[in-house]
Amino acid sequence: MRTVVVAGTAGGVGATTLVALAHTGLRGTAAGAPWVLGPDGGDTGARSRCVETTALDTGAAIWDAGVLRADATLAQLVTPDLAVAVVAPSTPRGIADAGTVLEALGEADPALAARSCLVLTEVHGRPLRVPPAPHEHVLRVPFDPALAAPGPLADDAALRSATRRGVEVWRAWVADAVGRRA
């Protein structure tokens, strides 16, 4: 099964929201939506509006892995059908933490690092001046009140135009990672 692991460098950085955005974006494709895997409690499924899914692609999954620390055991992530999205806030500390996690992924398997991306999420509605990101595949998702609201995701039309562009890039990366285009 082709799987995208979405893991944050800390809690609350947007990993669950990104899983939901990927799921809702791929739900409308001919192949159907990928499986949504996540921690118990149903937040990931509720945020993704999984009950609205009519077709499921059983060969693809998006896994909300919560927080992935640099000292985690990464051996279970080393398979050719897996890609990792490391989610961090677009702050100096967030980027430094992401660099540490990405370095650990590279040490576990350089090919896994090549199948990974860094997703920087803006905080407080303003981009900050931050050091260069420590990865070749960097995606940015602007702050948007529609994404910050709890509960099921709003429709894409509720997002600001800059956010929609960032979300489209994110969904395209996930689609490529699971072997198809959105």
C-alpha positions, -999 to +999 in steps of 0.1 A: +000+000+000+014+034-010+013+055+022+021+091+030+030+096+067+022+131+079+040+139+111+045+171+130+076+183+148+052+193+177+015+191+185-007+217+169+014+224+138-013+213+113-005+176+106-041+165+111-054+194+090-030+185+062-042+149+063-078+161+060-069+185+031-052+157+012-081+133+018-108+158+008-088+168-023-083+132-035-118+121-026-131+135-059-107+116-081-116+086-102-095+063-080-114+075-049-100+087-016-071+071+001-075+054+035-072+078+064-052+064+093-047+082+126-047+080+163-078+068+182-104+094+190-116+101+154-103+136+151-086+128+118-117+111+103-140+139+115-118+166+102-115+148+069-153+143+066-146+106+059-184+099+062-188+118+029-164+095+010-182+073-016-152+056-032-121+043-014-087+036-030-075+006-010-040+008-024-033+042-009-033+057+026-026+089+044-014+084+080-017+111+106+013+100+127+011+128+153+045+140+165+076+125+150+106+132+171+142+129+158+150+102+183+120+080+173+126+045+159+124+052+121+131+017+108+094+010+104+092+039+079+118+024+056+097+008+028+097+018-009+060+025-008+062+051+019+067+089+018+070+112+047+057+148+051+073+165+081+051+194+092+066+223+111+057+259+119+074+285+098+095+298+126+132+295+133+126+268+160+101+249+138+126+248+109+154+238+132+133+209+146+123+198+111+160+198+101+168+175+130+139+151+120+148+152+083+184+144+091+173+114+112+152+102+082+182+106+059+203+085+083+176+058+085+174+057+047+186+083+022+160+071-003+133+078+023+146+113+027+143+118-010+107+107-009+100+132+019+089+168+020+089+196+046+056+214+050+059+248+067+027+261+082+025+299+088+015+310+123-004+341+134-013+350+098+021+365+089+051+349+073+082+353+094+118+359+083+133+325+089+164+307+079+164+286+047+146+253+051+168+222+055+152+202+026+150+203-011+112+197-012+096+225+008+059+233+007+043+263+024+007+266+037-003+301+047-022+308+079-059+308+073-087+312+098-108+287+079-082+260+086-077+270+122-113+265+131-120+232+149-142+204+135-147+193+099-128+213+073-146+240+055-149+237+017-120+250-004-141+280-014-138+293+022-100+295+020-080+325+010-066+324-025-030+321-012-040+292+010-058+275-018-026+277-039-006+262-010-032+235-006-031+226-043+006+222-042+003+200-011-024+178-027-003+174-058+026+162-038+005+137-019-011+125-052+024+119-067+035+101-035+006+077-037+011+072-074-015+094-090-024+130-097-052+149-080 
